[in-house]
Amino acid sequence: MPTDTPQDGYDLVVVANRLPVDVSLDEDGSPSWTRSPGGLVTALAPVMARADGAWVGWGGSPGLELEPFDVDGTRLVPVTLTSDDVERYYEGFSNDTLWPLYHDVIAPPAFHRQWWDAFQRVNRRFAEAAARQASPGATVWVHDYQLQLVPAYLRELRPDLRIGYFHHIPFPPLEIFAQLPWRRQVVEGLLGADLLGFQRAGDAANFVRVVRRVTDLTTRGQTITVDEGTDHQRVVRAAPFPISIDSRAFDALARTPQVQERAREIRRELGDPEHLLLGVDRLDYTKGIRHRIKAYGELLEDGRLSATDTVLVQVASPSRENVGAYQQLRDEVELLVGRINGDHGQVGHTPVQYLHQSFPMEEMAALYLAADVMLVTALRDGMNLVAKEYVAARSDDRGALLLSEFTGAADELNGAVLVNPHDIDGMKDKIVAAVHLDARESRKRMRQLRRRVLSHDVAAWSDEFLAVLTSMPGSTRG
């Protein structure tokens, strides 16, 4: 049933699995917070800074119950998740069912009815929290795969709202999505939105094809006509809106004397290698970290790269450490790194510098500036903002970006060296080509990359999405 419409509230409400901060309680019971890592927070923080809005999300700790509070001009509205919610809704259905399913079943998804029950329950809780914050006729922007049921729940509670949804990860082909036992319910949940945004045109097309197969709704191009009952219809649009970063701010950060000196210091600490390769990823099986390290190890073994003059720095930030597939991946990566360093390392020199930790943006900018080649070899990725960060950092027009063709960024970043990470021999050839790229060709490619990344930043992305959303027609009488 529709909820009462608040007479005050916020004209823009963002709903995401996580708040943009990690919240904890001090000894006196007052909340304290630290900025959260992650691509979504990085992308939306500038958007919310410009709007007097509210952000609905989980604070990051099970069982933590907090009243809404303000941070940097944004109203933060914590949603409480119990330990059972975290285990079943988040670690279970979101990250052991949906995540592998939506990433081409690189790892097998698990289908458990108890997880699905928790997913429905928590999605409704998020929708209810958003409904309480939104002013009459407000715009609500729901984010990502953990909250795919929220649009329909929210429309049920507040039919006056304009609802957008953005899907940050890939949306799979019908033949893969059809494995999901609750496929129709998920599609109906998403169709509660007026506008559905995806990273690539292919993802939007996959969704429309799924709608045609699992519902009897009419589709035409990017649009789906939803029957609302009592002779009312509503048009839903599914379209690509490739996400970006705050590229100007990142460019400015990389130009600071402190970051530039730190970049030189990093190279000195690594022994001033002739070739410095860099990988920066969450430790996730979709990122192709094993494929990348395997290819690098074989290049050292073959003598095509010098084990004494080449270093690969692999930053693998911790991720979902309670999920079994991630624990196994860490063991496999660390075994592979140890084997390469054991076979090719020397006193005072290790060919792979493996860092299982997260770093502040200043250190990341310095690493990007220090690297000769950035390796982005994801097996499947909605976008990959690391590739865009590397480009934004390279105001010197140097460096080379090796980019998997299975990332959303591959559709935009035409100056990158594209690679199929499943083809180890092909990837080895492309790494060698990137390492030895002619300086003139490297500058030409980097300038092309920077034009795209600096002109299409996160502000342009959000402005475009919200402009399309607010121009969407409402429900019409059939």
C-alpha positions in Angstrom: 0.0 0.0 0.0 1.2 3.5 -0.7 2.8 5.2 2.3 2.0 8.7 3.5 3.8 11.3 1.4 6.0 13.5 3.7 5.4 17.2 3.3 9.0 18.0 3.8 12.0 15.9 2.7 14.6 15.8 0.0 14.2 16.4 -3.7 17.0 14.0 -4.5 17.4 10.7 -2.7 20.2 8.2 -3.5 19.7 4.6 -2.4 22.7 2.4 -2.4 23.8 -0.7 -0.5 26.4 1.3 1.4 26.5 4.8 2.8 29.4 6.8 1.5 31.0 6.4 5.0 31.8 3.6 7.4 30.1 4.4 10.7 31.0 3.3 14.2 30.0 4.4 17.7 32.3 6.3 20.0 32.4 5.5 23.7 29.9 8.3 24.3 27.5 6.7 21.8 27.9 9.3 19.1 28.6 8.2 15.6 32.0 8.6 14.0 32.8 7.9 10.4 35.5 7.4 7.8 35.0 7.8 4.0 34.3 4.4 2.3 36.4 3.0 -0.5 34.8 1.9 -3.8 33.9 3.1 -7.2 30.3 4.0 -6.4 31.2 6.3 -3.6 34.0 7.8 -5.6 31.6 8.4 -8.5 28.6 9.9 -6.5 30.4 11.9 -3.8 30.8 15.0 -6.1 27.1 14.6 -7.3 25.8 14.7 -3.7 28.1 17.5 -2.8 26.3 19.7 -5.3 22.8 18.7 -4.3 20.9 19.1 -1.0 20.1 15.5 -0.9 19.8 12.3 1.2 21.7 9.1 0.9 20.1 5.9 2.1 22.4 3.0 2.8 24.0 0.5 5.3 26.6 1.9 7.6 28.9 -1.1 7.3 28.5 -2.8 10.7 26.0 -5.5 11.5 23.3 -4.5 14.1 24.3 -0.9 14.2 21.1 1.3 14.7 21.6 5.0 14.1 19.4 8.0 13.5 20.0 10.0 10.3 23.0 12.4 10.5 24.7 15.0 8.2 28.1 14.7 6.6 29.5 17.3 4.1 26.1 18.7 3.4 24.4 15.4 2.7 21.8 13.7 4.9 22.9 10.2 5.6 20.1 7.7 6.5 21.5 4.4 7.9 19.6 1.2 7.2 20.2 -1.5 9.8 21.4 -4.9 8.7 21.6 -7.8 11.2 24.4 -10.3 11.0 21.9 -12.7 9.4 21.0 -10.0 6.8 24.7 -9.6 6.0 25.2 -13.3 5.7 22.2 -14.1 3.5 21.3 -10.8 1.6 24.8 -9.5 1.1 27.4 -12.3 1.2 24.9 -14.8 0.1 22.4 -13.7 -2.6 24.2 -10.5 -3.7 27.7 -11.8 -3.9 27.4 -15.6 -4.2 24.3 -15.7 -6.4 24.0 -12.5 -8.5 27.6 -11.4 -8.8 28.9 -14.6 -10.4 25.7 -15.0 -12.5 26.0 -11.5 -13.9 29.8 -11.9 -14.6 29.3 -14.7 -17.1 29.4 -17.5 -14.5 33.2 -17.2 -14.1 32.5 -18.8 -10.7 29.4 -21.0 -10.2 26.5 -19.1 -8.6 24.6 -20.7 -5.7 20.8 -20.6 -5.5 19.3 -20.8 -2.0 15.7 -19.9 -1.2 16.6 -18.6 2.3 19.0 -16.1 0.6 16.3 -15.0 -1.8 13.9 -14.4 1.2 16.5 -12.2 2.9 17.1 -10.3 -0.4 13.4 -9.5 -0.6 13.2 -8.5 3.0 16.2 -6.2 3.0 15.2 -4.6 -0.4 11.9 -3.7 1.1 13.6 -2.1 4.1 15.7 0.1 1.8 12.6 1.1 -0.1 10.7 2.1 3.0 13.7 4.2 4.2 13.8 6.0 0.9 10.1 6.6 0.8 10.3 8.3 4.2 13.0 10.7 3.0 11.7 11.8 -0.4 9.7 15.0 -0.8 6.5 15.0 -2.9 7.4 14.3 -6.5 11.1 13.8 -5.6 13.7 12.0 -7.8 15.0 8.8 -6.2 18.2 7.2 -7.8 18.7 3.6 -6.8 22.1 2.0 -7.4 23.3 -1.4 -8.3 22.5 -5.1 -8.2 22.0 -5.5 -4.5 18.9 -3.4 -4.7 17.2 -4.6 -7.9 13.8 -5.0 -6.1 13.8 -1.5 -4.6 12.3 0.3 -7.7 9.1 -1.7 -7.7 8.7 -1.7 -3.9 9.3 2.1 -3.9 6.7 2.7 -6.6 4.2 0.7 -4.6 4.9 2.9 -1.6 5.2 6.2 -3.4 3.7 6.3 -6.9 4.4 10.1 -7.0 8.2 9.6 -7.2 10.4 9.8 -10.3 12.6 6.7 -10.0 15.9 6.0 -11.7 18.1 2.9 -11.3 21.7 2.4 -12.4 23.3 -1.0 -12.8 27.0 -0.7 -12.2 28.0 -4.3 -13.2 27.3 -6.2 -16.4 23.8 -7.4 -17.2 24.1 -10.9 -18.6 22.7 -12.4 -21.8 19.3 -14.1 -21.6 20.8 -17.6 -21.7 22.8 -16.9 -18.5 20.2 -14.8 -16.7 17.5 -17.4 -17.3 19.3 -19.7 -14.8 18.1 -17.5 -11.9 15.1 -19.2 -10.3 13.6 -15.7 -9.4 14.3 -14.1 -12.8 10.7 -12.7 -13.3 10.6 -11.2 -9.8 14.0 -9.4 -10.4 12.8 -8.1 -13.8 9.6 -6.8 -12.3 11.6 -5.2 -9.5 13.7 -3.3 -12.0 10.7 -2.3 -14.1 9.5 -0.2 -11.1 12.0 2.4 -12.3 11.2 5.0 -15.0 14.8 4.9 -16.3 17.2 2.0 -16.2 20.9 2.9 -16.8 23.6 0.4 -17.9 27.3 0.7 -18.6 27.2 -0.6 -22.2 24.6 -0.7 -25.0 24.9 -4.5 -24.9 23.9 -4.6 -21.3 20.8 -2.5 -22.0 19.9 -4.7 -25.0 20.4 -7.8 -22.8 17.9 -6.5 -20.3 15.3 -5.6 -23.0 15.7 -9.1 -24.5 15.2 -10.7 -21.0 12.0 -8.6 -20.6 10.6 -9.9 -23.9 11.3 -13.5 -22.8 10.1 -13.5 -19.2 7.1 -11.1 -19.5 4.4 -10.3 -22.0 5.2 -6.6 -22.0 5.6 -4.7 -25.3 9.1 -3.5 -26.1 10.3 -1.1 -28.8 14.0 -0.3 -29.1 15.1 1.0 -25.6 11.5 1.3 -24.3 9.2 -1.1 -22.4 5.5 -0.3 -21.9 4.3 -1.4 -18.4 0.6 -1.8 -17.7 -0.2 -0.1 -14.4 -3.9 -1.3 -14.3 -7.1 0.7 -14.6 -6.1 1.7 -18.2 -2.9 3.3 -17.2 0.5 2.6 -18.9 4.0 3.7 -18.0 7.0 3.8 -20.4 10.3 2.5 -19.0 13.5 3.2 -20.8 16.7 1.0 -20.7 19.8 2.8 -22.0 23.6 3.0 -21.7 25.1 5.7 -19.5 28.8 4.8 -19.1 30.0 6.0 -15.7 33.2 8.0 -15.1 35.3 9.6 -12.4 36.0 13.1 -11.1 38.7 13.3 -13.7 39.6 17.0 -13.3 40.1 16.5 -9.5 42.2 13.4 -10.1 44.2 15.2 -12.8 44.9 18.1 -10.4 45.9 15.7 -7.6 48.5 14.0 -9.9 50.0 17.4 -10.8 50.8 18.3 -7.2 54.6 18.4 -6.4 54.0 15.9 -3.5 52.5 13.2 -5.7 55.0 13.7 -8.5 57.9 13.4 -6.0 56.3 10.3 -4.5 56.1 8.8 -8.0 59.9 9.3 -8.4 60.5 7.9 -5.0 58.4 4.8 -5.8 60.6 4.1 -8.8 63.8 4.6 -6.7 62.5 2.2 -4.0 61.9 -0.4 -6.7 65.4 -0.1 -8.0 64.7 2.2 -10.9 63.4 -0.6 -13.2 63.6 -0.1 -16.9 59.9 -1.3 -17.1 57.4 -0.8 -14.3 54.1 -2.6 -14.8 51.1 -1.9 -12.5 47.8 -3.7 -11.7 45.3 -2.2 -9.3 42.2 -4.3 -8.5 39.9 -5.5 -5.8 40.9 -9.1 -5.1 38.1 -10.5 -7.2 37.9 -13.5 -9.6 36.4 -11.2 -12.3 39.5 -9.0 -12.5 41.8 -11.5 -14.3 44.6 -11.1 -11.8 45.7 -14.8 -12.1 45.7 -14.5 -15.9 47.8 -11.3 -15.8 50.4 -12.7 -13.3 50.6 -16.0 -15.2 51.3 -14.1 -18.5 53.9 -12.0 -16.8 55.6 -15.0 -15.2 55.8 -16.7 -18.6 57.4 -13.6 -20.2 60.1 -13.7 -17.6 60.6 -17.4 -18.2 60.8 -16.9 -21.9 63.3 -14.0 -21.5 61.0 -11.6 -23.4 61.0 -9.4 -20.3 64.1 -9.1 -18.1 63.6 -10.4 -14.6 66.3 -7.9 -13.3 65.0 -4.8 -15.1 61.2 -5.3 -14.9 58.8 -5.1 -11.9 55.1 -5.8 -11.7 53.4 -4.0 -8.8 50.1 -5.7 -8.1 47.8 -3.9 -5.6 44.9 -6.2 -4.6 42.7 -4.5 -2.1 40.8 -6.9 0.2 37.3 -7.8 -0.9 34.5 -10.0 0.5 36.9 -12.0 2.7 34.1 -14.1 4.2 33.1 -15.6 0.8 34.8 -18.9 0.0 35.7 -18.1 -3.6 37.5 -15.0 -2.6 39.6 -16.8 0.1 40.5 -19.4 -2.5 41.5 -16.7 -5.0 43.8 -15.0 -2.5 45.6 -18.3 -1.8 46.0 -19.0 -5.6 47.3 -15.5 -6.3 49.8 -15.5 -3.4 51.1 -19.0 -4.4 51.6 -17.8 -8.0 53.4 -14.6 -6.9 55.6 -16.6 -4.5 56.5 -19.0 -7.3 57.6 -16.2 -9.7 59.6 -14.4 -7.1 61.2 -17.7 -6.0 62.2 -18.5 -9.6 63.3 -15.1 -10.8 64.0 -12.9 -7.8 67.4 -11.9 -6.6 68.8 -10.4 -3.4 67.4 -6.8 -3.4 65.0 -7.4 -6.3 61.6 -9.1 -6.6 59.9 -9.2 -10.0 56.4 -9.0 -8.4 55.6 -6.6 -5.6 52.3 -7.9 -4.3 50.3 -5.6 -1.9 47.1 -7.0 -0.4 45.9 -3.7 1.0 44.2 -0.4 0.1 45.9 2.9 -0.3 44.8 6.5 -0.2 44.2 8.3 -3.5 47.4 10.3 -3.2 49.5 7.1 -3.2 47.4 5.6 -6.0 48.0 8.7 -8.1 51.7 8.4 -7.5 51.7 4.7 -8.5 49.8 5.6 -11.7 52.4 8.3 -12.5 55.3 5.9 -11.8 54.0 3.1 -14.0 55.1 2.6 -17.6 52.2 0.2 -18.4 48.8 -0.1 -16.6 47.4 -3.7 -16.8 43.6 -3.9 -16.7 42.8 -7.5 -17.7 39.4 -8.1 -16.2 37.5 -11.2 -17.5 34.3 -9.2 -17.2 33.8 -5.7 -15.8 30.9 -3.3 -15.9 33.2 -0.3 -16.5 36.5 -0.3 -14.6 37.2 3.1 -13.2 40.9 2.3 -12.5 41.6 2.5 -16.2 40.1 6.0 -16.2 42.0 7.0 -13.1 45.3 6.0 -14.7 44.5 8.1 -17.8 43.4 11.1 -15.7 46.7 10.9 -13.7 48.9 11.0 -16.9 49.1 14.7 -17.6 52.6 14.0 -18.9 51.0 12.2 -21.9 53.2 9.2 -21.1 52.5 5.6 -20.2 50.4 2.9 -21.9 47.0 1.4 -21.0 46.5 -2.3 -21.6 42.8 -2.9 -21.4 40.6 -5.9 -21.5 38.0 -5.9 -24.3 35.5 -7.3 -21.7 35.4 -4.1 -19.7 32.8 -1.3 -20.3 35.8 1.1 -20.6 36.9 -0.7 -23.8 33.9 0.9 -25.6 35.1 4.4 -24.8 38.9 4.3 -24.4 40.0 4.0 -28.0 43.6 4.8 -27.4 44.2 1.7 -25.2 45.9 -1.5 -26.2 43.0 -3.9 -26.2 43.6 -7.5 -25.0 41.6 -10.8 -24.6 42.7 -11.9 -21.1 41.6 -15.5 -21.8 44.3 -15.7 -24.6 47.5 -15.9 -22.5 49.8 -16.0 -25.5 48.0 -13.1 -27.1 48.2 -11.2 -23.8 51.9 -11.8 -23.6 52.4 -10.3 -27.1 50.3 -7.3 -26.1 52.2 -6.7 -22.9 55.5 -6.7 -24.8 54.0 -4.4 -27.4 52.8 -2.0 -24.7 56.2 -2.1 -22.9 58.0 -1.2 -26.1 55.5 1.2 -27.5 57.2 4.0 -29.5 57.2 7.3 -27.4 55.5 9.2 -30.2 52.7 6.6 -30.5 52.4 6.4 -26.7 51.8 10.2 -26.5 49.3 10.1 -29.4 47.3 7.3 -27.6 47.4 9.0 -24.2 46.2 12.3 -25.5 43.3 10.6 -27.2 42.5 8.8 -24.0 42.7 11.9 -21.9 40.4 13.9 -24.2 37.7 11.3 -23.5 38.2 10.9 -19.8 38.5 14.6 -19.0 35.5 15.6 -21.1 33.2 12.9 -20.0 33.6 13.0 -16.2 31.3 11.9 -13.4 29.5 15.2 -13.4 28.6 14.8 -17.0 27.5 11.2 -16.4 25.2 12.1 -13.5 23.9 15.3 -15.2 23.0 13.2 -18.3 21.3 10.5 -16.4 19.2 12.9 -14.2 18.3 15.1 -17.2 16.9 12.0 -19.1 15.1 10.8 -15.9 13.4 14.1 -15.2 12.3 14.4 -18.8 10.7 10.9 -18.9 6.9 10.9 -19.3 4.8 9.7 -16.4 2.0 7.2 -16.5 -0.6 7.7 -19.3 -4.1 6.6 -19.7 -4.3 3.8 -22.3 
